[in-house]
Amino acid sequence: MTDEPGDIREYLQVLWRWKALVIAFVVVIPVAVYQYVSSQPKVYESSVLLQVQPLAVDTSLFNTVAPPPQTQTLLSAARLITTTGVAEAAAKKLGEPRSGARRLLENVTATADTEADFVTVAVRADSGRRAAQVANAFAAAVVTTRTKQAVERLNATIGNVSDQLNRLERRDREGRQQLSDQLQRLRALRAAQGNNARIVEPAVASSSPVAPRVTRTVVLSGIVALLLGFGAVVLAQGADRRIRDPLELEELTDAPLLSAVPRSAFGEMQSSGAGEGAFQTLRASLTYFNIDRPIRSVLITSPVQADGKTTVATNLARVVARAGTDVILVDADLRRPQVASRFHVPASAGLGGVLIGEATLEDTFVEPALDTPEGGRLRVLPAGPPPPNPSELLASERMKSLVEELTDMSELVIIDSTPLLTVSDGLPLFEIVSGIVAVARINATSKDAVKRFERVISNGGGTLLGSVATGADTAGLYGRYGYGYGGYDAPDQSANGSATSDGPSTKRRGWRRRLGRRGVTQQ
């Protein structure tokens, strides 16, 4: 069987089916994130811009160490800002104890911009004012610290020059003059220190917090929640074993879908509307899907309870009779009979009484009030009181001969049986009927149950004519084959239920071609 590529409508149907799951992700996750983020304390950030230059003295005149390049100067200044010494100096400027220096460092970052020759000091705090105060304090501490370092370095150099001047002989006037000039320049540079680091742009208090970013976080969480929702739909769809589409019955049973019965057809028996059209389609499908063999008796069964088999059996019998066919409906569900109550007729002795010889067919038949404008007839053989041995009765030779007798008495015999996977009462009926119609409920019956159901019919020698999907959203053939209820006129039927010679043969061939493309075996 060749899988057909899905279109956008199928994906949208899957999303709509699991809309509650998607909504749960899309709503719950962003709301939870919003509540969590909103409860977090607000964080403000302020930054100060520093310009840092190398030391204002060329110390290479007095030692072998060359002055560092500007890039290294900036990186060293940025590293200096995050040291404990600067933090202690900043704490002192803030009027706070030195013991809080480490706590201040936890919220301070320094970044060197080697292209613009700037160092940015950023500070985070619980208020904009506090962040600006701490940033300015650290900037001032850096200026003070670098000035102190430069002064100490110049003092060391001045000391070296003074020592050289003291050791130089007095008669070496030229040498002493050079050292004296250098000593004066160094003292002048020491007095001018402070220009190697200066505040270009002080920090100002910010009125907007930088964290938490509620809007951005919630939007991102919504996107993540949507992706998680789609992933959950994929997992749920893969793990879901229930039948969701009527056409899945074709793939599972390898037999054609005869009709899709809407939810509106359940409850009280309907005489018009979408439910009526679904059973009209079922009547026509039984003819057109099985052209090569006459259908004289049909067993209606399902994998499990509550699939709607009795609803299908009773309504099929009614529409076939109204189309001018002599129909006998047999309630072979001897454990939980429902046919008599559906037609509001007395149960009488029923099938059980006929099988054990306590009643005759003439005494047991019930004819419900039914409008048959085409001259059809409907007789109902109720199940009667539940017997103690239903399996033995249905497997008896008397049951086989009774079905043959009913077939001779009418044009079509419809048998409502027990759920096949619940009890095995219907197994003996497989070989004495023309075929079997499987009934499964959308969104309820599992795929595994349908597969087991199909294997039981195949192993039991039964002929599966097709399937009926109950509880569908639409009636007929689910709108996939070109016509259904409201877009299809059933052909005229002859007295024996087969199509007349003037029926739409073109439509018949169209059905068979479509079935052939889907790989469905006609019975």
FIKE-496674 format. One record per residue (C-alpha): x, z, y. Coordinates in steps of 0.05 Angstrom, whole numbers, plus 32768, in hexadecimal, padded with zeros to 4 digits. Example, Ala and Ser with C-alpha at 12.3 -4.5 7.8 and 13.67 -1.06 7.14 Angstrom:
BEGIN
{x: 80F6&z: 809C&y: 7FA6}
{x: 8111&z: 808F&y: 7FEB}
END
This chain:
BEGIN
{x: 8000&z: 8000&y: 8000}
{x: 801C&z: 7FEB&y: 8042}
{x: 8019&z: 801C&y: 807B}
{x: 7FFE&z: 8001&y: 80BC}
{x: 8024&z: 8013&y: 80FB}
{x: 7FFF&z: 8047&y: 8124}
{x: 7FEA&z: 8039&y: 816B}
{x: 7FE6&z: 8066&y: 81A8}
{x: 7F9F&z: 8079&y: 8198}
{x: 7FB3&z: 8098&y: 8156}
{x: 7FE8&z: 80C2&y: 8178}
{x: 7FB7&z: 80D8&y: 81AD}
{x: 7F85&z: 80EA&y: 8176}
{x: 7FBA&z: 8116&y: 8155}
{x: 7FC9&z: 8138&y: 8197}
{x: 7F7F&z: 8142&y: 81A4}
{x: 7F77&z: 8160&y: 815F}
{x: 7FAD&z: 8193&y: 816C}
{x: 7F9C&z: 819B&y: 81B6}
{x: 7F93&z: 81E6&y: 81AE}
{x: 7FDB&z: 81EC&y: 8194}
{x: 7FF7&z: 81C2&y: 81CD}
{x: 7FCF&z: 81E9&y: 8201}
{x: 7FE8&z: 822A&y: 81E3}
{x: 8030&z: 8215&y: 81ED}
{x: 8026&z: 81F6&y: 8231}
{x: 7FFF&z: 8232&y: 824C}
{x: 801C&z: 826E&y: 8229}
{x: 8066&z: 825F&y: 8231}
{x: 8065&z: 824F&y: 827C}
{x: 8038&z: 828B&y: 828A}
{x: 8066&z: 82B9&y: 8263}
{x: 80A3&z: 829C&y: 8286}
{x: 8081&z: 82A4&y: 82CA}
{x: 8070&z: 82ED&y: 82BC}
{x: 80B6&z: 82FC&y: 82A4}
{x: 80DA&z: 82D8&y: 82DD}
{x: 80AC&z: 82F5&y: 8312}
{x: 80BB&z: 833B&y: 82F9}
{x: 8106&z: 8331&y: 8302}
{x: 8127&z: 834E&y: 8341}
{x: 8134&z: 831C&y: 8379}
{x: 817C&z: 8308&y: 8386}
{x: 8195&z: 82EF&y: 83CA}
{x: 81D6&z: 82CB&y: 83D8}
{x: 8200&z: 82C4&y: 8417}
{x: 8243&z: 82A2&y: 841F}
{x: 827C&z: 82A3&y: 8452}
{x: 82AD&z: 826A&y: 845F}
{x: 82F7&z: 8279&y: 8467}
{x: 8330&z: 824D&y: 847D}
{x: 8372&z: 8261&y: 845D}
{x: 83B7&z: 8248&y: 8473}
{x: 83FD&z: 8256&y: 8456}
{x: 8425&z: 828E&y: 8473}
{x: 843D&z: 8281&y: 84BA}
{x: 8487&z: 8288&y: 84A9}
{x: 84B6&z: 825A&y: 8483}
{x: 84D6&z: 828D&y: 8455}
{x: 8501&z: 8257&y: 8435}
{x: 8533&z: 8265&y: 846C}
{x: 853F&z: 82A9&y: 844E}
{x: 8534&z: 82A2&y: 8403}
{x: 8533&z: 826D&y: 83CD}
{x: 84E7&z: 826E&y: 83C3}
{x: 84C4&z: 8232&y: 83E3}
{x: 8481&z: 823C&y: 8405}
{x: 8445&z: 822C&y: 83D9}
{x: 841B&z: 81EC&y: 83E5}
{x: 83D8&z: 81F1&y: 8407}
{x: 83B1&z: 81E8&y: 83C6}
{x: 83D4&z: 8223&y: 83A7}
{x: 83C9&z: 824B&y: 83E6}
{x: 837E&z: 823F&y: 83E2}
{x: 837B&z: 8251&y: 8397}
{x: 83A4&z: 8290&y: 83A4}
{x: 8375&z: 82A4&y: 83DC}
{x: 8338&z: 829A&y: 83B0}
{x: 8358&z: 82C3&y: 8379}
{x: 836B&z: 82F9&y: 83AC}
{x: 8322&z: 8301&y: 83C1}
{x: 830E&z: 8318&y: 837C}
{x: 8343&z: 834D&y: 8376}
{x: 8337&z: 8398&y: 8377}
{x: 8361&z: 83A1&y: 83B5}
{x: 8335&z: 8372&y: 83DF}
{x: 82F7&z: 8392&y: 83C1}
{x: 830F&z: 83D7&y: 83D6}
{x: 831E&z: 83BE&y: 841C}
{x: 82D8&z: 839F&y: 841F}
{x: 82B9&z: 83E0&y: 8408}
{x: 82DF&z: 8404&y: 843F}
{x: 82C4&z: 83D4&y: 8473}
{x: 827E&z: 83DF&y: 8459}
{x: 8287&z: 842A&y: 845D}
{x: 8280&z: 8432&y: 8413}
{x: 82AC&z: 8459&y: 83E2}
{x: 82E5&z: 8435&y: 83C1}
{x: 82C7&z: 8446&y: 837D}
{x: 8291&z: 8411&y: 838A}
{x: 82C4&z: 83D9&y: 8391}
{x: 82BC&z: 83C1&y: 8349}
{x: 8270&z: 83BF&y: 8350}
{x: 8278&z: 8393&y: 838E}
{x: 82A6&z: 8363&y: 8368}
{x: 8270&z: 8356&y: 8334}
{x: 8247&z: 832E&y: 8366}
{x: 8280&z: 830A&y: 838B}
{x: 829A&z: 82C4&y: 837D}
{x: 82D0&z: 829D&y: 83A2}
{x: 82D7&z: 8252&y: 83A0}
{x: 8311&z: 822A&y: 83BC}
{x: 8303&z: 81E5&y: 83DA}
{x: 8348&z: 81C5&y: 83D8}
{x: 8330&z: 8186&y: 83FC}
{x: 8312&z: 81AA&y: 8439}
{x: 8345&z: 81E4&y: 8438}
{x: 830D&z: 8217&y: 8435}
{x: 82FD&z: 8252&y: 8409}
{x: 82B4&z: 8266&y: 8400}
{x: 82A3&z: 82AE&y: 83F0}
{x: 825C&z: 82B5&y: 83D3}
{x: 823A&z: 82F8&y: 83C7}
{x: 81FA&z: 8309&y: 83A4}
{x: 81D0&z: 8347&y: 83B3}
{x: 818A&z: 8362&y: 83B0}
{x: 817D&z: 834F&y: 83F9}
{x: 8195&z: 8318&y: 8427}
{x: 81B1&z: 834B&y: 8459}
{x: 81DA&z: 836F&y: 8425}
{x: 81F6&z: 832E&y: 840A}
{x: 820C&z: 8318&y: 8450}
{x: 822C&z: 835C&y: 845F}
{x: 8254&z: 835C&y: 841F}
{x: 826B&z: 8314&y: 8428}
{x: 8283&z: 8321&y: 846F}
{x: 82A5&z: 8361&y: 8458}
{x: 82CC&z: 833B&y: 8422}
{x: 82DF&z: 8304&y: 8453}
{x: 82F9&z: 8338&y: 8485}
{x: 831E&z: 835B&y: 844D}
{x: 833F&z: 831A&y: 8438}
{x: 8356&z: 830D&y: 8480}
{x: 8372&z: 8354&y: 8484}
{x: 8393&z: 8351&y: 8440}
{x: 83B5&z: 830D&y: 844D}
{x: 83CD&z: 8326&y: 8491}
{x: 83E9&z: 8364&y: 8471}
{x: 840C&z: 833B&y: 843C}
{x: 842A&z: 830D&y: 8470}
{x: 8441&z: 8347&y: 849B}
{x: 8461&z: 8369&y: 845F}
{x: 8484&z: 8329&y: 844D}
{x: 849E&z: 831F&y: 8494}
{x: 84B5&z: 8368&y: 8496}
{x: 84DD&z: 835C&y: 8458}
{x: 84FB&z: 831D&y: 8476}
{x: 850A&z: 8341&y: 84B8}
{x: 852D&z: 8378&y: 8491}
{x: 8559&z: 8345&y: 846D}
{x: 856B&z: 8323&y: 84AF}
{x: 857B&z: 8366&y: 84CF}
{x: 85A8&z: 8379&y: 8495}
{x: 85CD&z: 8338&y: 849B}
{x: 85D4&z: 8342&y: 84E6}
{x: 85F1&z: 8388&y: 84DC}
{x: 8624&z: 8370&y: 84A9}
{x: 863C&z: 8337&y: 84D3}
{x: 867D&z: 8343&y: 84FA}
{x: 8676&z: 834A&y: 8545}
{x: 86A9&z: 8314&y: 8553}
{x: 867A&z: 82E1&y: 8530}
{x: 8651&z: 82D8&y: 856D}
{x: 8632&z: 8296&y: 8558}
{x: 8619&z: 82B1&y: 8516}
{x: 85FE&z: 82F0&y: 8535}
{x: 85DA&z: 82C6&y: 856A}
{x: 85B7&z: 829D&y: 8534}
{x: 85A0&z: 82DA&y: 850E}
{x: 8588&z: 82FB&y: 854E}
{x: 855E&z: 82BD&y: 8560}
{x: 8540&z: 82BC&y: 851A}
{x: 8531&z: 8305&y: 851E}
{x: 850B&z: 82FC&y: 855F}
{x: 84E2&z: 82C2&y: 8542}
{x: 84D0&z: 82EA&y: 8505}
{x: 84B9&z: 8325&y: 852F}
{x: 848E&z: 82F5&y: 8559}
{x: 846F&z: 82D8&y: 851A}
{x: 8460&z: 831E&y: 8500}
{x: 843B&z: 832D&y: 8540}
{x: 8413&z: 82EC&y: 8539}
{x: 83FB&z: 82F7&y: 84F1}
{x: 83B1&z: 82F2&y: 84E2}
{x: 83A9&z: 82A7&y: 84ED}
{x: 83B8&z: 8295&y: 84A4}
{x: 8370&z: 82A8&y: 8490}
{x: 8334&z: 82A7&y: 84BD}
{x: 82E8&z: 82A7&y: 84B7}
{x: 82CD&z: 8262&y: 84C7}
{x: 8283&z: 8270&y: 84B9}
{x: 826B&z: 82B7&y: 84AE}
{x: 8234&z: 82C8&y: 847D}
{x: 81EC&z: 82CF&y: 8494}
{x: 81B2&z: 82F1&y: 8472}
{x: 8187&z: 82C2&y: 8448}
{x: 813B&z: 82CA&y: 8446}
{x: 8132&z: 82A4&y: 8405}
{x: 814B&z: 82BF&y: 83C2}
{x: 8176&z: 8294&y: 8395}
{x: 815C&z: 82B5&y: 8356}
{x: 812E&z: 82B7&y: 8334}
{x: 8118&z: 8270&y: 8342}
{x: 80D1&z: 8278&y: 832C}
{x: 80B7&z: 8231&y: 8339}
{x: 80F1&z: 820C&y: 831A}
{x: 80F3&z: 823B&y: 82DE}
{x: 80A8&z: 8234&y: 82D1}
{x: 80AB&z: 81E8&y: 82D7}
{x: 80E5&z: 81E5&y: 82A7}
{x: 80C2&z: 8214&y: 8277}
{x: 8084&z: 81E7&y: 827B}
{x: 80AD&z: 81AA&y: 8267}
{x: 80CD&z: 81D1&y: 822E}
{x: 8089&z: 81EB&y: 8219}
{x: 806D&z: 81A5&y: 8218}
{x: 80A6&z: 818D&y: 81EC}
{x: 809D&z: 81C9&y: 81BF}
{x: 8053&z: 81BA&y: 81BC}
{x: 805F&z: 8173&y: 81A6}
{x: 8090&z: 818C&y: 8172}
{x: 805D&z: 81BF&y: 8159}
{x: 802A&z: 8187&y: 8154}
{x: 805A&z: 815E&y: 8129}
{x: 8067&z: 8199&y: 80FB}
{x: 801D&z: 81AC&y: 80F8}
{x: 8009&z: 8164&y: 80E9}
{x: 803C&z: 8160&y: 80B2}
{x: 8028&z: 81A2&y: 8094}
{x: 7FDD&z: 8195&y: 809A}
{x: 7FC1&z: 8180&y: 8057}
{x: 7F7A&z: 8175&y: 806D}
{x: 7F5B&z: 8130&y: 8073}
{x: 7F58&z: 811F&y: 80BD}
{x: 7F45&z: 80D5&y: 80BB}
{x: 7F10&z: 80B4&y: 808E}
{x: 7F41&z: 807C&y: 807F}
{x: 7F6F&z: 80AE&y: 805E}
{x: 7F3E&z: 80AF&y: 8024}
{x: 7F4E&z: 8066&y: 8016}
{x: 7F98&z: 8075&y: 8012}
{x: 7F8E&z: 80B2&y: 7FE6}
{x: 7F5B&z: 8095&y: 7FB6}
{x: 7F70&z: 804C&y: 7FB7}
{x: 7F27&z: 803B&y: 7FBF}
{x: 7F00&z: 8021&y: 7FFB}
{x: 7EE1&z: 804D&y: 802F}
{x: 7E96&z: 8041&y: 8026}
{x: 7E7E&z: 8066&y: 8064}
{x: 7E8C&z: 809F&y: 8094}
{x: 7E53&z: 80D1&y: 809D}
{x: 7E53&z: 80F5&y: 80E0}
{x: 7E4A&z: 813F&y: 80E8}
{x: 7E05&z: 8133&y: 8106}
{x: 7DEB&z: 811C&y: 80C1}
{x: 7DF0&z: 8162&y: 80A4}
{x: 7DB9&z: 8196&y: 80A6}
{x: 7D73&z: 817B&y: 80A8}
{x: 7D6A&z: 8135&y: 808A}
{x: 7D6B&z: 8101&y: 80C0}
{x: 7D44&z: 80C0&y: 80C2}
{x: 7D68&z: 809E&y: 80FB}
{x: 7DA6&z: 80A1&y: 8125}
{x: 7DEF&z: 80A0&y: 8113}
{x: 7DE3&z: 80C3&y: 80D0}
{x: 7DB1&z: 808E&y: 80BB}
{x: 7DE2&z: 8057&y: 80CC}
{x: 7E18&z: 8078&y: 80A3}
{x: 7DED&z: 8078&y: 8064}
{x: 7DD6&z: 8031&y: 8071}
{x: 7E1F&z: 801E&y: 8073}
{x: 7E2B&z: 8043&y: 8032}
{x: 7DF2&z: 801D&y: 8011}
{x: 7E0E&z: 7FDA&y: 8028}
{x: 7E56&z: 7FED&y: 8016}
{x: 7E43&z: 7FFE&y: 7FCE}
{x: 7E2B&z: 7FB6&y: 7FC8}
{x: 7E61&z: 7F91&y: 7FED}
{x: 7E9C&z: 7FB9&y: 7FD2}
{x: 7E85&z: 7FAE&y: 7F8B}
{x: 7E6C&z: 7F66&y: 7F8A}
{x: 7E87&z: 7F57&y: 7F45}
{x: 7E61&z: 7F8D&y: 7F20}
{x: 7E19&z: 7FA6&y: 7F25}
{x: 7E10&z: 7FEE&y: 7F3C}
{x: 7DD7&z: 800E&y: 7F14}
{x: 7DEC&z: 8056&y: 7F15}
{x: 7E18&z: 807D&y: 7F45}
{x: 7E35&z: 80C3&y: 7F3E}
{x: 7E3F&z: 80E7&y: 7F80}
{x: 7E74&z: 811E&y: 7F7C}
{x: 7EAA&z: 813F&y: 7FA6}
{x: 7EEB&z: 8165&y: 7F9B}
{x: 7ED1&z: 81A9&y: 7FB3}
{x: 7E93&z: 81CA&y: 7FCE}
{x: 7E76&z: 81BE&y: 8013}
{x: 7E90&z: 8176&y: 8016}
{x: 7E49&z: 815B&y: 8021}
{x: 7E3C&z: 8138&y: 7FDF}
{x: 7DF3&z: 814D&y: 7FDB}
{x: 7DE7&z: 8135&y: 8022}
{x: 7E06&z: 80F2&y: 800F}
{x: 7DDE&z: 80ED&y: 7FCE}
{x: 7D9A&z: 80FE&y: 7FEC}
{x: 7DA2&z: 80D2&y: 802A}
{x: 7DBD&z: 8098&y: 8002}
{x: 7D81&z: 809C&y: 7FD3}
{x: 7D52&z: 809D&y: 800E}
{x: 7D70&z: 8060&y: 8033}
{x: 7D75&z: 8038&y: 7FF2}
{x: 7D2C&z: 8046&y: 7FE3}
{x: 7D17&z: 8034&y: 8029}
{x: 7D3C&z: 7FF2&y: 8021}
{x: 7D0C&z: 7FDF&y: 7FE8}
{x: 7D31&z: 7FF9&y: 7FAA}
{x: 7D14&z: 8024&y: 7F72}
{x: 7D43&z: 8061&y: 7F73}
{x: 7D48&z: 809E&y: 7F47}
{x: 7D6F&z: 80D9&y: 7F63}
{x: 7D88&z: 810B&y: 7F2E}
{x: 7DA1&z: 8150&y: 7F40}
{x: 7DD6&z: 815C&y: 7F0B}
{x: 7DF2&z: 8198&y: 7F2F}
{x: 7DD4&z: 81CA&y: 7EFF}
{x: 7DFA&z: 8205&y: 7F1D}
{x: 7DE8&z: 81FF&y: 7F67}
{x: 7DAF&z: 81CB&y: 7F6C}
{x: 7D9C&z: 81B6&y: 7FB2}
{x: 7D79&z: 8173&y: 7FAD}
{x: 7D32&z: 8190&y: 7FA6}
{x: 7D3B&z: 81BC&y: 7FE3}
{x: 7D55&z: 8182&y: 800C}
{x: 7D15&z: 815A&y: 7FFE}
{x: 7CE9&z: 8199&y: 8001}
{x: 7CCC&z: 818A&y: 7FBD}
{x: 7CC0&z: 81BA&y: 7F82}
{x: 7CF9&z: 81BF&y: 7F50}
{x: 7CCB&z: 81BF&y: 7F12}
{x: 7CEC&z: 81C2&y: 7ECE}
{x: 7D22&z: 8193&y: 7EE6}
{x: 7D5B&z: 8170&y: 7EC3}
{x: 7D6D&z: 81AD&y: 7E9A}
{x: 7D26&z: 81AF&y: 7E7D}
{x: 7D28&z: 8165&y: 7E6B}
{x: 7D6C&z: 816C&y: 7E48}
{x: 7D55&z: 81A5&y: 7E1C}
{x: 7D12&z: 8184&y: 7E0D}
{x: 7CE5&z: 81B4&y: 7E32}
{x: 7CCC&z: 8180&y: 7E63}
{x: 7CC2&z: 8135&y: 7E69}
{x: 7CDA&z: 8107&y: 7EA0}
{x: 7C92&z: 80F8&y: 7EB5}
{x: 7C84&z: 8142&y: 7EBF}
{x: 7CC7&z: 814E&y: 7EE2}
{x: 7CCB&z: 8115&y: 7F13}
{x: 7CBA&z: 8125&y: 7F5B}
{x: 7CAC&z: 80F0&y: 7F8F}
{x: 7CBA&z: 8109&y: 7FD6}
{x: 7C91&z: 80EE&y: 8010}
{x: 7CBA&z: 80B3&y: 8029}
{x: 7CAA&z: 8078&y: 8055}
{x: 7CBF&z: 803A&y: 802D}
{x: 7CAB&z: 7FFD&y: 8056}
{x: 7CCF&z: 7FCE&y: 8026}
{x: 7CA9&z: 7FE7&y: 7FE8}
{x: 7CE1&z: 8012&y: 7FCC}
{x: 7CD7&z: 8052&y: 7FA4}
{x: 7CFC&z: 8094&y: 7F9F}
{x: 7CF4&z: 80C4&y: 7F65}
{x: 7D1A&z: 8105&y: 7F62}
{x: 7D2F&z: 8128&y: 7F22}
{x: 7D40&z: 816F&y: 7F39}
{x: 7D71&z: 819A&y: 7F14}
{x: 7D40&z: 81D1&y: 7F04}
{x: 7D52&z: 8219&y: 7EF6}
{x: 7D9D&z: 8222&y: 7EE7}
{x: 7DA8&z: 8222&y: 7E9C}
{x: 7DDC&z: 824E&y: 7E79}
{x: 7E04&z: 8212&y: 7E5F}
{x: 7E05&z: 81DB&y: 7E94}
{x: 7E46&z: 81BC&y: 7E7B}
{x: 7E2C&z: 81B3&y: 7E34}
{x: 7DEB&z: 8195&y: 7E4C}
{x: 7E0C&z: 8161&y: 7E78}
{x: 7E3C&z: 814F&y: 7E40}
{x: 7E05&z: 8146&y: 7E0D}
{x: 7DEE&z: 8105&y: 7DEF}
{x: 7DAA&z: 8114&y: 7E0C}
{x: 7DC7&z: 810F&y: 7E52}
{x: 7DE7&z: 80CC&y: 7E42}
{x: 7DA6&z: 80B0&y: 7E27}
{x: 7D80&z: 80CD&y: 7E62}
{x: 7DAC&z: 80A8&y: 7E94}
{x: 7DA2&z: 8068&y: 7E6D}
{x: 7D57&z: 8074&y: 7E6D}
{x: 7D56&z: 8082&y: 7EB8}
{x: 7D7E&z: 8042&y: 7EC4}
{x: 7D4A&z: 801A&y: 7E9E}
{x: 7D13&z: 803B&y: 7EC7}
{x: 7D30&z: 802B&y: 7F0B}
{x: 7D5E&z: 7FFD&y: 7F31}
{x: 7D8F&z: 8033&y: 7F46}
{x: 7D9E&z: 8079&y: 7F2C}
{x: 7DC2&z: 80A9&y: 7F5B}
{x: 7DDE&z: 80E9&y: 7F3C}
{x: 7DF3&z: 8124&y: 7F65}
{x: 7E28&z: 814A&y: 7F3E}
{x: 7E51&z: 8189&y: 7F45}
{x: 7E93&z: 818C&y: 7F6C}
{x: 7EC5&z: 816E&y: 7F3C}
{x: 7F00&z: 819D&y: 7F49}
{x: 7ED3&z: 81DB&y: 7F49}
{x: 7EB0&z: 81D1&y: 7F06}
{x: 7EB7&z: 8199&y: 7ED3}
{x: 7E6C&z: 818E&y: 7EC7}
{x: 7E6F&z: 8147&y: 7EE2}
{x: 7EA8&z: 812E&y: 7EB6}
{x: 7E7B&z: 8118&y: 7E7C}
{x: 7E53&z: 80EC&y: 7EAC}
{x: 7E8E&z: 80C0&y: 7EBF}
{x: 7E86&z: 808F&y: 7E86}
{x: 7E3A&z: 8089&y: 7E89}
{x: 7E33&z: 8074&y: 7ED2}
{x: 7E46&z: 8033&y: 7EF4}
{x: 7E75&z: 8056&y: 7F23}
{x: 7E86&z: 8094&y: 7F4C}
{x: 7E82&z: 80A0&y: 7F97}
{x: 7EB3&z: 80D4&y: 7FB1}
{x: 7E9E&z: 8100&y: 7FEC}
{x: 7ED1&z: 8125&y: 8016}
{x: 7EC9&z: 814A&y: 8058}
{x: 7EF5&z: 813A&y: 8093}
{x: 7F1E&z: 8176&y: 80AD}
{x: 7F0B&z: 819F&y: 8070}
{x: 7F1D&z: 817D&y: 802E}
{x: 7F68&z: 817D&y: 801F}
{x: 7F90&z: 8140&y: 800C}
{x: 7FAA&z: 8163&y: 7FCE}
{x: 7F62&z: 816F&y: 7FB7}
{x: 7F51&z: 8125&y: 7FC0}
{x: 7F8F&z: 8110&y: 7F9A}
{x: 7F7E&z: 813E&y: 7F60}
{x: 7F36&z: 8126&y: 7F64}
{x: 7F4C&z: 80DE&y: 7F5D}
{x: 7F79&z: 80EE&y: 7F22}
{x: 7F40&z: 8113&y: 7EFE}
{x: 7F13&z: 80D6&y: 7F06}
{x: 7F49&z: 80A7&y: 7EEE}
{x: 7F5C&z: 80D1&y: 7EB2}
{x: 7F12&z: 80DC&y: 7EA1}
{x: 7F04&z: 8092&y: 7E9D}
{x: 7ED9&z: 808F&y: 7EDB}
{x: 7ED2&z: 8055&y: 7F0C}
{x: 7EDB&z: 8069&y: 7F54}
{x: 7EB0&z: 803B&y: 7F7E}
{x: 7EC8&z: 8057&y: 7FC0}
{x: 7EC6&z: 8094&y: 7FED}
{x: 7E9A&z: 80B1&y: 8024}
{x: 7EB7&z: 80DA&y: 805C}
{x: 7E88&z: 8110&y: 8076}
{x: 7E8F&z: 8137&y: 80B7}
{x: 7EAD&z: 80FB&y: 80DB}
{x: 7EAA&z: 80F0&y: 8126}
{x: 7E87&z: 80AD&y: 8120}
{x: 7E59&z: 808D&y: 80ED}
{x: 7E60&z: 804E&y: 80C2}
{x: 7EA6&z: 8038&y: 80B1}
{x: 7EC9&z: 805C&y: 80EA}
{x: 7ECE&z: 801E&y: 8116}
{x: 7F0D&z: 8006&y: 80F4}
{x: 7EF2&z: 7FC9&y: 80CF}
{x: 7ECF&z: 7FA4&y: 8106}
{x: 7E88&z: 7FBD&y: 80FE}
{x: 7E63&z: 7FFC&y: 80ED}
{x: 7E23&z: 801E&y: 8101}
{x: 7E08&z: 7FFD&y: 813F}
{x: 7E33&z: 7FBE&y: 8135}
{x: 7E1D&z: 7FA9&y: 80F0}
{x: 7DDC&z: 7F8E&y: 80D3}
{x: 7DD4&z: 7F9D&y: 808A}
{x: 7DC4&z: 7F5F&y: 8061}
{x: 7D83&z: 7F56&y: 803D}
{x: 7D80&z: 7F74&y: 7FF8}
{x: 7D5D&z: 7F58&y: 7FBB}
{x: 7D34&z: 7F83&y: 7F8D}
{x: 7D6E&z: 7F96&y: 7F61}
{x: 7D98&z: 7FAD&y: 7F9C}
{x: 7DC8&z: 7F73&y: 7F9D}
{x: 7DD3&z: 7F45&y: 7FD8}
{x: 7DA7&z: 7F08&y: 7FDD}
{x: 7DC5&z: 7EC3&y: 7FDD}
{x: 7DBA&z: 7EBB&y: 8027}
{x: 7DE3&z: 7EF9&y: 8038}
{x: 7E1F&z: 7EF5&y: 8066}
{x: 7E54&z: 7EDD&y: 8036}
{x: 7E85&z: 7ED7&y: 806F}
{x: 7E81&z: 7F21&y: 807C}
{x: 7E8A&z: 7F2F&y: 8032}
{x: 7ECA&z: 7F07&y: 802F}
{x: 7EE1&z: 7F29&y: 806F}
{x: 7ED8&z: 7F6D&y: 804E}
{x: 7EFF&z: 7F58&y: 8011}
{x: 7F37&z: 7F3A&y: 803B}
{x: 7F3D&z: 7F7B&y: 8063}
{x: 7F3E&z: 7FA4&y: 8023}
{x: 7F73&z: 7F76&y: 8006}
{x: 7F9F&z: 7F80&y: 8043}
{x: 7F9A&z: 7FCB&y: 803B}
{x: 7FAB&z: 7FC7&y: 7FF1}
{x: 7F68&z: 7FE5&y: 7FDB}
{x: 7F53&z: 7FD5&y: 7F94}
{x: 7F0B&z: 7FBF&y: 7F8D}
{x: 7EE6&z: 7FDD&y: 7F53}
END
